[in-house]
């Protein structure tokens, strides 16, 4: 803190030090900066000298002061945050953090780890996670405010979440592969005219299964829908006429190709285990289209298989086809468990609307 003629002119050389020194504090409950107590000056100087994200809530209105490292936490709020009551600055999360504020103002510090808070600091809701502490600040033996040391834990929480989802998906894929392998062997042996024919058919279908797995893990920059569908389906078919495909020669992005292959593989696996492809006479009709306004549709219809029953609960496969895959197309999906055969329809866009 620099002093000239007995008056404070600047709190260090940082951006926030200069902003605090030049702010019109006379318009706030803290009063003119020249009249600040030595306690408040010391707390501000200590805060500004730290590299951690720190803010102070001081005075009857818990007026907000903060350091350079804390500024990014405010997002777009920073334009009007300095010198305002904390309850107004953080109105979007104030109800959630009030118990911690009250605890600190009664003299007991707090500690929270990876606390979830939905913030609107940039004009839209954000799911965030925070590790932070609130501690009381004293003046003349009385609590006059509190200090907040904050760490944005959002990136770490989201990374773990994505890792967990990836692990779940990998486990699901392994289970699916085992189920497909079992179904391939069973259906091939049931329909083969000899052991030699069965061995050859099983070998061919297992090679197709490997190609489908390669597609699921590595998709080119763009891919034709027909190629994506054909490769994802190949291992599930004992003969090609079990599937009828109808649609234009249409490219989709790598992410969309991946999403579509996941959906087709999931649907085909279930059809082979329980649906049309589990019956010798079952058929699957697949159609896709796009209109002049870029609206995209994809439909899977089964027929000739056993009677269909809706599952008693939604597993990962249902979430995959119902929520994960539609997100690649900024759209939605619905599954109809009609007795005559399962129907799945995906609707969306090939490019995101502005």
C-alpha positions as CSV (number, residue, x, y, z in Angstrom):
1,X,0.0,0.0,0.0
2,X,1.4,3.3,-1.0
3,X,0.7,6.5,1.0
4,X,1.0,10.1,-0.1
5,X,0.5,13.0,2.4
6,X,-1.2,10.6,4.8
7,X,-3.7,9.4,2.3
8,X,-4.0,6.1,0.5
9,X,-3.2,6.4,-3.3
10,X,-2.8,2.8,-4.4
11,X,-2.9,-0.8,-3.1
12,X,0.1,-2.2,-4.9
13,X,0.5,-2.3,-8.7
14,X,-2.1,-5.0,-9.6
15,X,-5.2,-4.2,-11.6
16,X,-7.6,-4.6,-8.6
17,X,-5.3,-2.6,-6.3
18,X,-5.6,0.4,-8.6
19,X,-9.4,-0.1,-9.1
20,X,-9.9,-0.3,-5.4
21,X,-7.8,2.8,-4.8
22,X,-9.7,4.8,-7.4
23,X,-13.2,3.5,-6.6
24,X,-15.9,6.0,-5.1
25,X,-16.2,4.3,-1.8
26,X,-17.9,7.3,-0.3
27,X,-21.1,6.1,-2.1
28,X,-21.0,2.8,-0.2
29,X,-21.5,1.9,3.5
30,X,-17.7,1.6,3.8
31,X,-17.3,5.4,3.3
32,X,-14.4,7.3,1.8
33,X,-11.2,5.2,1.5
34,X,-9.3,7.8,3.5
35,X,-11.5,7.0,6.5
36,X,-11.0,3.2,6.4
37,X,-9.9,1.6,9.6
38,X,-6.4,0.1,9.9
39,X,-8.0,-3.4,10.1
40,X,-9.8,-3.0,6.8
41,X,-6.7,-1.6,5.1
42,X,-4.6,-4.5,6.3
43,X,-7.1,-7.1,5.2
44,X,-7.4,-5.5,1.7
45,X,-3.6,-5.3,1.4
46,X,-3.2,-8.9,2.5
47,X,-5.9,-10.0,0.0
48,X,-4.3,-8.1,-2.9
49,X,-1.0,-9.7,-2.2
50,X,-2.3,-13.3,-2.6
51,X,-2.3,-15.4,-5.7
52,X,-5.3,-17.4,-4.6
53,X,-8.8,-16.2,-5.6
54,X,-9.9,-14.2,-2.5
55,X,-12.7,-11.8,-1.8
56,X,-13.8,-9.8,1.3
57,X,-17.3,-9.2,2.5
58,X,-17.1,-6.2,4.8
59,X,-19.5,-4.0,6.8
60,X,-23.2,-4.1,7.4
61,X,-24.1,-4.8,3.8
62,X,-21.2,-7.3,3.3
63,X,-19.7,-5.0,0.6
64,X,-17.6,-6.9,-1.9
65,X,-13.9,-6.4,-2.5
66,X,-11.7,-8.9,-4.4
67,X,-8.3,-9.5,-5.8
68,X,-7.0,-10.1,-9.4
69,X,-7.3,-13.9,-9.1
70,X,-10.9,-13.7,-8.0
71,X,-12.0,-11.4,-10.9
72,X,-12.5,-14.3,-13.5
73,X,-14.8,-16.1,-11.1
74,X,-17.3,-13.2,-11.4
75,X,-17.5,-13.6,-15.2
76,X,-19.7,-10.8,-16.7
77,X,-20.7,-9.8,-13.2
78,X,-17.3,-8.2,-12.7
79,X,-18.5,-5.0,-14.5
80,X,-20.6,-4.0,-11.5
81,X,-19.4,-6.2,-8.7
82,X,-16.8,-4.1,-6.9
83,X,-18.3,-2.1,-3.9
84,X,-21.8,-3.8,-4.1
85,X,-23.4,-5.9,-1.4
86,X,-22.4,-9.6,-1.8
87,X,-26.1,-10.6,-1.7
88,X,-26.8,-8.6,-4.9
89,X,-23.6,-9.7,-6.7
90,X,-24.3,-13.3,-6.0
91,X,-28.1,-13.2,-5.9
92,X,-28.2,-16.3,-8.1
93,X,-26.5,-18.5,-5.5
94,X,-27.1,-16.5,-2.3
95,X,-29.8,-18.9,-1.0
96,X,-27.4,-21.8,-1.3
97,X,-24.4,-20.1,0.4
98,X,-26.3,-18.1,3.1
99,X,-25.9,-20.9,5.7
100,X,-22.1,-20.7,5.2
101,X,-22.1,-16.9,5.4
102,X,-24.1,-16.9,8.6
103,X,-21.8,-19.5,10.1
104,X,-18.7,-17.4,9.4
105,X,-20.4,-14.3,10.8
106,X,-21.0,-16.0,14.1
107,X,-17.3,-16.6,14.4
108,X,-17.0,-20.2,13.0
109,X,-15.1,-20.7,9.8
110,X,-16.4,-23.0,7.1
111,X,-15.0,-25.4,4.5
112,X,-16.8,-26.9,1.5
113,X,-15.3,-29.2,-1.1
114,X,-16.6,-29.4,-4.7
115,X,-19.9,-27.8,-3.7
116,X,-22.3,-27.7,-6.7
117,X,-23.7,-24.3,-7.6
118,X,-25.7,-23.3,-10.7
119,X,-24.4,-19.8,-11.5
120,X,-25.7,-17.2,-14.1
121,X,-22.6,-15.1,-14.0
122,X,-22.4,-14.9,-17.8
123,X,-26.1,-14.5,-18.5
124,X,-26.9,-18.2,-18.7
125,X,-27.0,-21.1,-16.2
126,X,-23.7,-22.8,-15.6
127,X,-23.2,-26.0,-13.6
128,X,-20.1,-25.2,-11.4
129,X,-18.4,-26.8,-8.4
130,X,-16.4,-24.9,-5.8
131,X,-14.0,-25.7,-3.0
132,X,-14.0,-22.7,-0.7
133,X,-13.7,-21.4,2.9
134,X,-15.4,-18.6,4.7
135,X,-13.6,-17.1,7.7
136,X,-14.6,-14.3,10.1
137,X,-12.7,-11.0,10.1
138,X,-12.5,-8.9,13.2
139,X,-12.2,-5.2,14.1
140,X,-11.9,-4.1,17.7
141,X,-12.8,-7.6,18.9
142,X,-16.1,-7.7,16.9
143,X,-16.8,-9.5,13.7
144,X,-16.9,-6.9,10.9
145,X,-16.9,-9.1,7.8
146,X,-15.5,-12.3,6.3
147,X,-12.9,-13.6,3.9
148,X,-13.6,-16.1,1.1
149,X,-10.8,-18.2,-0.4
150,X,-12.2,-20.0,-3.5
151,X,-11.0,-22.6,-5.9
152,X,-13.0,-23.5,-9.1
153,X,-13.2,-27.3,-9.0
154,X,-15.5,-27.5,-12.0
155,X,-12.9,-28.8,-14.5
156,X,-11.8,-31.6,-12.2
157,X,-15.4,-32.7,-11.4
158,X,-16.4,-32.7,-15.1
159,X,-13.3,-34.6,-16.1
160,X,-14.1,-37.3,-13.5
161,X,-17.7,-37.4,-14.7
162,X,-16.6,-37.8,-18.3
163,X,-14.2,-40.5,-17.3
164,X,-16.9,-42.4,-15.4
165,X,-19.3,-42.1,-18.4
166,X,-16.5,-43.4,-20.7
167,X,-15.9,-46.3,-18.4
168,X,-19.6,-47.1,-18.2
169,X,-19.8,-47.0,-22.0
170,X,-16.8,-49.2,-22.4
171,X,-18.2,-51.8,-20.0
172,X,-21.5,-51.6,-21.9
173,X,-19.7,-52.2,-25.2
174,X,-17.9,-55.2,-23.9
175,X,-21.1,-56.7,-22.6
176,X,-22.8,-56.0,-26.0
177,X,-19.9,-57.6,-27.8
178,X,-20.2,-60.7,-25.7
179,X,-23.9,-60.8,-26.2
180,X,-23.5,-60.4,-30.0
181,X,-20.9,-63.1,-30.1
182,X,-23.2,-65.5,-28.2
183,X,-26.1,-64.7,-30.5
184,X,-24.0,-65.1,-33.6
185,X,-22.8,-68.6,-32.7
186,X,-26.3,-69.6,-31.5
187,X,-28.2,-68.4,-34.6
188,X,-25.5,-69.6,-37.0
189,X,-25.5,-73.1,-35.6
190,X,-29.3,-73.2,-35.6
191,X,-29.6,-72.4,-39.3
192,X,-26.4,-74.0,-40.7
193,X,-26.7,-77.2,-42.9
194,X,-23.4,-78.6,-41.6
195,X,-20.6,-78.0,-39.1
196,X,-18.3,-76.8,-41.9
197,X,-20.9,-74.3,-43.1
198,X,-21.4,-73.1,-39.5
199,X,-17.6,-72.6,-39.0
200,X,-17.3,-70.6,-42.1
201,X,-20.3,-68.4,-41.3
202,X,-19.2,-67.8,-37.8
203,X,-15.8,-66.8,-38.9
204,X,-17.2,-64.3,-41.5
205,X,-19.6,-62.8,-38.9
206,X,-16.9,-62.5,-36.3
207,X,-14.7,-60.6,-38.8
208,X,-17.7,-58.3,-39.5
209,X,-18.0,-57.8,-35.7
210,X,-14.4,-56.7,-35.6
211,X,-15.0,-54.2,-38.4
212,X,-18.0,-52.8,-36.5
213,X,-15.9,-52.4,-33.4
214,X,-13.3,-50.6,-35.3
215,X,-15.9,-48.2,-36.6
216,X,-17.2,-47.5,-33.1
217,X,-13.8,-46.4,-32.0
218,X,-12.5,-44.7,-35.1
219,X,-14.6,-42.7,-37.5
220,X,-13.3,-40.6,-40.4
221,X,-13.8,-36.9,-40.7
222,X,-17.0,-37.6,-42.7
223,X,-18.9,-40.7,-43.6
224,X,-21.8,-41.8,-45.7
225,X,-24.8,-42.9,-43.6
226,X,-25.2,-46.0,-45.7
227,X,-21.6,-47.1,-44.9
228,X,-22.0,-46.3,-41.2
229,X,-25.2,-48.3,-41.0
230,X,-23.9,-51.2,-43.1
231,X,-20.7,-51.6,-41.1
232,X,-22.5,-51.4,-37.7
233,X,-25.1,-54.0,-38.8
234,X,-22.9,-56.5,-40.7
235,X,-22.0,-58.7,-37.8
236,X,-25.6,-59.1,-36.7
237,X,-26.9,-60.5,-40.0
238,X,-26.9,-64.1,-41.1
239,X,-27.9,-62.9,-44.6
240,X,-28.1,-59.4,-46.1
241,X,-31.7,-59.6,-47.1
242,X,-32.7,-59.3,-43.5
243,X,-32.3,-55.5,-43.7
244,X,-33.8,-53.0,-46.2
245,X,-32.1,-49.6,-46.3
246,X,-33.6,-46.5,-48.0
247,X,-32.1,-43.1,-48.0
248,X,-30.0,-40.6,-50.0
249,X,-26.2,-40.6,-50.3
250,X,-25.7,-38.4,-47.4
251,X,-22.5,-37.4,-45.5
252,X,-22.5,-36.8,-41.8
253,X,-19.7,-35.4,-39.6
254,X,-17.4,-37.7,-37.7
255,X,-19.2,-37.1,-34.4
256,X,-22.6,-37.8,-36.0
257,X,-21.3,-40.9,-37.7
258,X,-20.0,-42.2,-34.3
259,X,-23.4,-41.4,-32.7
260,X,-25.3,-43.1,-35.5
261,X,-23.1,-46.2,-35.4
262,X,-23.6,-46.4,-31.6
263,X,-27.4,-46.3,-32.1
264,X,-27.5,-48.8,-34.9
265,X,-25.2,-51.2,-33.1
266,X,-27.3,-50.9,-29.9
267,X,-30.6,-51.5,-31.9
268,X,-29.1,-54.4,-33.8
269,X,-27.8,-56.0,-30.7
270,X,-31.2,-55.9,-29.1
271,X,-32.8,-57.1,-32.3
272,X,-30.5,-60.1,-32.4
273,X,-31.1,-60.9,-28.7
274,X,-34.8,-60.3,-28.4
275,X,-36.3,-58.8,-31.6
276,X,-36.6,-59.3,-35.3
277,X,-33.1,-60.6,-35.9
278,X,-33.6,-63.3,-33.3
279,X,-36.3,-64.9,-35.6
280,X,-35.4,-66.6,-38.9
281,X,-38.0,-64.5,-40.8
282,X,-37.6,-61.2,-39.0
283,X,-36.8,-58.1,-41.0
284,X,-35.4,-54.6,-40.3
285,X,-36.3,-51.5,-42.4
286,X,-34.0,-48.5,-42.1
287,X,-34.7,-45.2,-43.7
288,X,-33.2,-41.7,-43.4
289,X,-33.9,-38.3,-45.0
290,X,-33.1,-34.6,-44.9
291,X,-35.2,-31.8,-46.1
292,X,-34.4,-28.4,-47.6
293,X,-34.2,-26.8,-44.2
294,X,-31.6,-29.4,-43.0
295,X,-34.1,-31.3,-40.8
296,X,-32.8,-34.8,-40.5
297,X,-34.7,-38.0,-39.7
298,X,-33.6,-41.6,-39.2
299,X,-36.0,-44.5,-38.6
300,X,-35.5,-48.2,-37.6
301,X,-38.5,-50.5,-37.9
302,X,-38.6,-54.2,-37.0
303,X,-41.1,-56.8,-38.2
304,X,-41.5,-60.6,-38.3
305,X,-40.0,-61.2,-34.9
306,X,-41.4,-62.2,-31.6
307,X,-44.0,-60.1,-29.8
308,X,-42.3,-57.0,-28.3
309,X,-42.5,-56.0,-24.7
310,X,-41.4,-52.7,-23.3
311,X,-38.5,-53.1,-20.7
312,X,-39.4,-52.7,-17.1
313,X,-36.6,-50.1,-16.6
314,X,-34.4,-48.0,-18.7
315,X,-30.7,-49.1,-18.8
316,X,-27.6,-47.5,-20.3
317,X,-28.7,-48.7,-23.8
318,X,-32.0,-46.8,-23.6
319,X,-30.2,-43.7,-22.4
320,X,-27.7,-44.0,-25.2
321,X,-30.3,-44.2,-28.0
322,X,-32.8,-41.8,-26.3
323,X,-30.5,-39.0,-25.1
324,X,-26.8,-39.4,-26.0
325,X,-27.2,-40.1,-29.7
326,X,-29.8,-37.4,-30.4
327,X,-27.5,-34.8,-28.9
328,X,-25.1,-35.4,-31.9
329,X,-28.0,-34.1,-34.1
330,X,-29.3,-31.4,-31.8
331,X,-32.6,-33.4,-31.7
332,X,-34.7,-36.0,-30.0
333,X,-35.5,-39.6,-30.3
334,X,-38.4,-41.9,-29.4
335,X,-38.8,-45.7,-29.2
336,X,-42.2,-47.4,-29.8
337,X,-42.4,-50.9,-28.4
338,X,-45.2,-51.9,-30.7
339,X,-46.3,-55.6,-30.4
340,X,-45.6,-56.0,-34.2
341,X,-42.0,-54.8,-33.9
342,X,-39.9,-52.1,-32.3
343,X,-39.8,-48.7,-33.9
344,X,-37.1,-46.1,-33.3
345,X,-37.1,-42.6,-34.7
346,X,-34.4,-40.0,-34.5
347,X,-35.2,-36.4,-35.5
348,X,-32.8,-33.5,-35.5
349,X,-30.4,-31.3,-37.6
350,X,-27.2,-32.0,-39.5
351,X,-25.9,-28.6,-38.6
352,X,-26.6,-26.6,-35.4
353,X,-28.9,-23.7,-35.9
354,X,-27.5,-20.3,-35.0
